[in-house]
């Protein structure tokens, strides 16, 4: 085989290997989200939050963070429904909340807090869902949020919101995702996150499949999801949804403001016209200083 044919063969071989590597990378980037194989048969989910009374470990921001988590899910649902018209029916889904010391059966999701993990040493959040085994329809859901991890790590406001987001995802019928860092990932490494986690398009796509019965205009409705896990269709790219300022803790808003201010100042300094202005100002100040110094030297000395 001559040199030219050998080179052509090597080029073809490299191209095949490159394409093979691309396919493998693409497959590795395909994220999967588990579903609980059950759903609610109504679109307004009533959430009851019951803070404890007269306990030393309670901090008001636990409640604030959980309320924001509910709001973040509601905003994420509306954002997804408005940006992907095939799932516009999801705009009918929302969670309403009530804060009260009661256990009324009119509610769907019950949220309460414990000082330390009540269901396993590592379970800083835990969800229980009860459904009708025959119909696959949820009856109600209970969420327990822990205020701290042993021995003495107290959850921050950001931690509490992230944990509440995760457990609310379970109450919406979602399982776990295979992407580290996502709201629905199984593990939450404490002392790692200083910002609230955003919801992803895959999280909301999973919710749209759980509540797909709402897309039917007339009965009979098929409530139970047909699959145990989902991946995004080609028409939806994996990305994280923006978080409204109303759904962020004040501490994160302040950090973001300061960081943006620093970035804007640094970007301004890097602009050519700014550099010229700074240099020109420096030169003018230097000349003025030299003139003043010269005048002082020319002044007659007095005795």
Number of C-alpha atoms within 10 A of each C-alpha: 5 6 8 8 10 11 11 11 12 11 12 12 12 12 12 12 12 12 12 12 12 12 12 11 11 10 10 9 11 12 14 17 21 19 24 20 18 25 27 22 18 14 14 13 19 16 22 23 21 17 19 14 8 7 9 8 12 16 13 9 15 22 21 15 25 23 20 20 24 22 20 23 23 16 20 24 26 19 18 21 21 15 10 13 10 11 20 18 18 26 19 14 18 19 17 15 17 14 13 11 12 11 11 10 9 10 17 21 25 24 21 15 21 17 18 22 20 16 13 10 10 13 17 26 24 20 21 14 18 14 15 11 9 7 12 19 18 21 15 19 20 19 20 21 24 23 22 19 17 11 7 8 11 18 18 19 24 22 26 26 28 26 25 29 27 26 24 26 23 22 26 25 22 27 22 21 22 14 15 11 15 21 24 29 15 15 13 21 9 14 11 8 14 14 18 22 22 20 24 20 20 24 31 23 23 26 21 24 24 24 27 19 22 23 15 11 8 8 7 8 13 15 20 22 20 12 12 13 18 17 17 17 10 7 7 12 11 17 11 15 18 13 16 12 11 11 20 20 18 12 13 16 15 11 13 13 12 12 12 12 12 12 12 12 11 11 11 13 15 11 10 10 11 13 13 12 12 13 12 12 12 12 12 12 12 12 12 12 11 12 12 11 11 11 9 10 10 8 8 7 6 4 3
